[in-house]
Amino acid sequence: MKFITAFTAAALMGTLAQADSHLPNLEGKEIVVVTENAYPPLQFVDADGAAVGWEYDAMAEIATRLNATVAYENISWDAMIPAVSEGQFDIGMTGITIRDDRTEVVDFSDSYMTSEMVMLVRGGEARFADAASFAANPDLMMAAQPGTTPFYVGVYDVLDGDEANPRIQLMETFGATVQALRAGDVDLVLTDGTAGNGYVAASEGALKIVGEKLGTEDFGFIFPKGSDLVAPINAAIADMRADGTIDALNTKWFLDFKVGE
């Protein structure tokens, strides 16, 4: 399904504020943002069919501060970075880890969130309790989206470094990996702690997190190389961090949020 939603910050704030004097004023410029809508609580489609999440709220706030409007489009993860790199969209957002190899084809904003990779399993899982014991049991399977940080962490930090290892079942969306885990089709999903904690909190004991954290990752928005939007977006992110807006969004979506609500 393709979701195309055009709105200004007025949709959330009631009125479109002019850009603050200390921030760039984009004079109502329309910014086309592409996302996957499959990574709660950062962005997803709720029970009423509305596209919502941390990143939507953050982008609306950015638009308010910069005096811009936003139009959204939806695309699959595997097509997102190439599409943004080719200039089909102005910005990509879907909890994208800032990585050196990706900076070769797209520009990143400054980090708006730092998260830690965790091991998400079924609530009754007792066969393994950390990465080493998972790797030692050849009967255990994990699921991941190809080309994502969880995929590479699974390959290189959990398993044997073979990207074609048959113990990794590849799926198109993060939501599909969690569904496969709950159904018993796989035994492990790696995810950042923010999304993982959200799923655990909403699972009523069906899911849990085990083992030590497997490193940290910084999330950023992506742009075509050389985009003139990078500096204004970075200025807005810094402003939101300084005045507590990012902390408030974290509380809303990571402490109060429940998947499915």
Helices and strands as residue ranges (DSSP letters): E 5-8, H 10-13, E 29-35, E 38-39, E 43-45, E 51-52, H 54-66, E 68-74, H 77-85, E 91-93, G 102-104, E 106-108, E 113-122, H 131-136, E 142-144, H 149-153, I 154-158, E 168-170, H 174-183, E 188-192, H 193-202, E 207-210, E 216-219, E 222-224, H 230-242, H 245-250, I 251-255
